[in-house]
Amino acid sequence: MDSFTLKLLIPFAGIFSFFLVFLSIPTILRVAESKNLYDEPNKRTVHKTRIPTLGGLAIFLSFLFTYSIFAEWYSFTHIPFLIPALLIIFSIGIKDDIMVTAPMVKLFGQILAAFVIIGWGNLQITSLHGFFGLPVSPLVGFAITLVIFVYIINGFNLIDGIDGLAAISGIISILAFSIWFFINGSYHIPVFSAALIGALLGFFYFNVFSKNQKIFMGDTGSLLLGFLLAVVAVKFCEFNKPGNAEHLKYSMNSAPAVAIGILIVPIIDTLRIFVYRISKGKSPFAADKNHIHHRMLTLGFTHLQISLIIGLVNIFFVVFSYSLKNLGVVKLTFINLALGLAFSYIPAFFIYRKKKKMIKNKSQR
């Protein structure tokens, strides 16, 4: 198959995936209604009515079906053990969406899925791209990759607290990764990405804009999204590792730091919230309303406004990281994390000013 045809079929993968989700969600909603499968409002949630949480089921089926068909169409070599690992993620996600699952059980499932694709699929970090000159043995590479998977999976699970945020962040991140593969003439990940983006866009309509057919992606969707982004992030770092640059059209010396910039939203929110919870003597997995999006809700922003604002910040970090792709892993990592933390505390600053103003107004009465 010639290069032009390959490029032309990429958007078709996205369109195909989009319509699979768009057509399947109404059926899933009818099943959820008949079986009373709803997320009930409580003190941890921001919604006030019962909403089905099976959107991730549509995303999973659409991605799996579309990717399988188009990967065969393109005659690509499949990512080894991707589907078995996805089935584990799907199993723990769907169980939690129907029945509450203990955090440690979910964590074990994430580790098991990561182990399958890292250990048996041989998808792991083999180079730190000159990070303090540290070498990477197979065992160290396995451990680093496992941490990456668990961190990113939980990161997307944690930011899925308002309508549209996880989907927008996922679309921006996977698109940023796939663009790099595309310009270097590797079309496997762009097909992979198109299948996921199409599914997320189909879900996004029902999650954000539909009034009578609203649905959440649930843990099935957020865990799946985090897992797939972790897969692409690792492949992105390995694609740009030292020694492979001579085979690339556009090389990159700071790929791990650029990956951090691309995934800055879940990375920073997870880092900030875990440190906050531990400092308060709580479990890092204990749910609360101290996420960045919760603080922006306190300031009066709508769900869509918050998702778009955070999405724009995400795009800024993508462009910023790409622009400094050869700065060096250590320097760019530090800059991205420092800037990310600075951005994350802007809502807290305005909340502080708002409270201070309210106290001042009361004292003047």
N, C-alpha and C positions, 0 to 999 in steps of 0.2 A: 504494500500500500504506500503511495507516494506521500510526501510531507504535507502537501496542500490538503489532501483528503483527511489526513490525520488531524490537522489543525481544525478543519471544518467540522469534524465529528465531535470535538470537545464540547461546543455549546449544545449540541444535540443530546449529549449525556445529561447536561443540566436541565434541559427542557423536559426530557423524558422523566427524570427523577422528580421534578417539580409537579408534573401532572399526576404521577403515582401518589404523592402525598396529598395533593389537592383533592383527588377523587376518593382516597381511602379514609380521610379523617371524618367525613360525615357518617360513614358506616361505623367507624370506631366509636363515635359519639353516641350512636344508637345503642351499641352494645354496652357502653358505659352506663347509659341511662337505664337499660333493662336490668343490668346487674348491680346498679347502685354503686358504681365505682367512681367516687368523687373525693376530692381533697376538701375536707371540712375546714372552715375558717377557725383559727385559734389565735392565741397571743403571739405566735411566732410568724404568722402569715400576714401579708398586706392586703389580701383580697377579702371581700366581705360576703361573698356568696360561694356556694358549692361549685367547684370547677373540676371536670375530669382531668386526670394527669397522664393520659395514655398517648400523648402526642409523640413521645419517643418511640412508641411501637411503629407508627407510620414512618418516622425518620429511619429507623433501623431497617425495616422491610424494603423501603424505597432505595436506600443506599446499597444494601446488599444485592438486591436484584439488578439495579442499574450498573453497579461496578462490575458484577460478574459478567453481565452481557457485553458491556463495552470493553472490558479487559480481554475477553475472548475475541471480540471484533478486531481489536488492535493487535491481537496475538502477543500481548504482554505476558511476561513471567509474573505470576501472582506473588504477592508478598507472602512468604512461607508462614503458615499457621495463623494467618490473619483471621480467617473465618472462625476457627475453633476459639480463639481468644475473644472475638466479638460475641460469640455465643455465651461465654462465661459472663462478660459484662452485661449482656442483655438479660441473662437469668437473674443476676442480683438486682439489676435495675427494675425489672418488671415485678419482681417479688416485693420490692420496697414500695412500688407504686400501688400495689394491691393490698399488701399487708406490711406493717411497719417492720423494718429489719434493723437489728442492732448495729451500731456503727462499726464494731469490731468485725462483724460478719461481712459487712460491705468492704471493709479494708482488706480482709483476707481474700475476698473474691477479686479485688483489684490486683493484689499481689500475685494471685494465681494466674490471672489473665496476662499480666505483664511477664511472668515467668515463662509462660507458654511461647509468647512471641520473641522474647529475648533469648531464652535457653534453646528452644527447639527451632525457632525461626532465625536465630543468629542475627537479630536486629539489635545491635548495641553499640555504644560509644567506644571507639578504639583510639581516639586522639582528643586531647584537650586544646589543640591548636596553639600550643606554646604557652598555656596558662601557667605562669611561674616556672616554666620548663619542666613540669611534672610529667613523668611517663605514665602510661596506662596499661597495666597488665590485664589479661582477660577477666580475672576475678574483680579487679577494681572497676573495669569497664562495665561489667555486669551489674555491680552494686550501684554505680552512678546512674546507669540507664533505668534501673528499677526505681530509684528515688525520683527520677524525672517523670516516669509514668505515673506513679502514685500522686506526686505533687500536682501535675497538670490535670489529672482526672478529678481530683478533689477541688482544684481551683475552679474548674468550670461548674462543678456541682454547687460550689458556694456562691458563685455570682448569679446563679439561676434563681434570683429572688424577686424579680420584677419582670413584667411583660417585655419581651424582645431583647433583653440585654445579652443573654447567653447566645442567642441566635446571631445577633449583629456582631458580637465579638468573635464568634466562631467563623462567620463569613469573611470578616476582614482578615483574620489570622490565616485561614486556609488559603485565601486568595493571594496574600502576600508571599506565602511559601511557594505556591504553584507558579506564580509569575517568574520566580527565579529559575525554576526547573524548565519552564517554557522557553525563556530566552537562551537557555543553554542547550536547547534541542532535545530535552528529555520530556516526553509527553505522557508518561505513565501517571505521575502525580497530578498533572492537570486534569486527566480523566477522573482520577480518584477524587480530586477537589470539586470538579463539576458535579459529580454525583451527590456529594455532600451539600454543596451550595444550593443546588436545585431543591433538595429535600428541606433544607432550612428555610428557604424562601417560601415554599408551600406552607410549611408550618407557621411561619411568621405572619402570614395573612390571618389565619384563624386565631393565633395567640394575641395579636395586637389590634386588628381591625374588625374582626367579626363580633357582633353583639349577641347573636343567638346561638352561635356555634363555637364559643370560646373553649380553648383547650390549653393545658400546660404540657411542656415536654417531659416533666417528671424526672425522676432519677434515671430512667431508661435512656432518655434523650441526652441529659447532661453528662452522664458517665460515658456514653457512647461518643459524644462530641469530644470530651477530654481525651479519651483513649485514642481516637483517630488523629487528633492534633499532636499527641505525643509521638505517634508513629511517624508522622510527617516531619516533626521537629528533629527527631533522631536521624532520619534519612537525610534531612537538609544539612545537618552538621557533618555527617559522614560523606555526603556528596561534595562538600567543600573542604575536606580534610587535607592537610599538607601531603603532597605527592600526587594528588588528583587534580591540582590546579592547572597543570599543563594540558589537561584534556578538556578544560572548560573554556567557553567563549568569553565569559566574564567571571574572573576568579574573586574569591572573598577570603580575607585573612582572619576575620573575626566572626565567623559563622555562629558560634554559641552565643556570643553577645547580641548579635542581630536577632537570633531566635528569642532571646529574652525580651528584646524590644517589641517583636511581633506579638508575643504572648504576655505583654506587660500587664494587661487588665487582670487576668486570673492570678498571675504571679504576685503582683503587689497587694491585691486585696487579700489573698490567702496569707501572705507574709505578715501583713499588718494585723489581721484579725487573730491569727494564731498567737502572735506576740502579745496582743492586748488581752486575750483570754488567759494565757499562762500567767501574765503579770497580775491578773485578778484572782489567781488561784483556781481557775476553772479548767476543765478539759478543753483542749484545742478543738475538739469535735462537738462541743456543747453549742447548740443553736442559740443565736441572739439576734438583735437588730442593730448591730454596730458596723455593718458593712457600709461601704462608700455609698451604694445606692439607697440604703436606708436613711443615711444622713442627708442625701439630696432630696428624698421625699419629705423630710422634716422642714427643708427650706421651701417646700411648696411646688417643686417640679413634678410634672406628670411622669408616668412610666415611660412613655414614648420620648419625652424630652430628655430624660435621664439617659436612656439607651442611646439616643443620637449624640448627646454631648460626650458620653464616655466613648462612643464609637469614633468621634472626631479626634479625641485624645489618642485613641489607639492608632488611627491613621497617622497622626503626627509622629508617634514613636516609630512606626514602620518607615516613614520617609526619612526621619532623623537617623535611624539605625542603618538604613541602606546607604545614606549619604556618607556615613562614617564607617563603612564596612571594612576598611583596612586600617582603622585607627589602632587596633590591638585589642585582644580579648579582655585583658584586665581593665584597661582604661574605659572601654565602651560599656563593659558590664557595670562598673562603678557609676558611670554617668547615667546609664539607663535606670538603675535602681534608685539612685539619689533623686533624679528627676521624677521618677514614678512615685516615690514616697512623698515628695513635695506636692505633687498634684493631688495625691490621696488625702492630704490634710487640709486642702482648700475648703471643702464643705464644713469641716470641723471649725475652721477659723470663722466662717460666716455664721455658723450656729452660735459660736461664742459671742460674736458681735450682736447678733439678734437678741440673745438672752440678756446681754449687758444693757442694751437699749431698752428692753422691757422693764428691767429692774430700775433703770434711771427714770423712766416714765412714771412708774408706780410711786417712786420716792418724791416726785414732784407734784403729785396729786394732793 
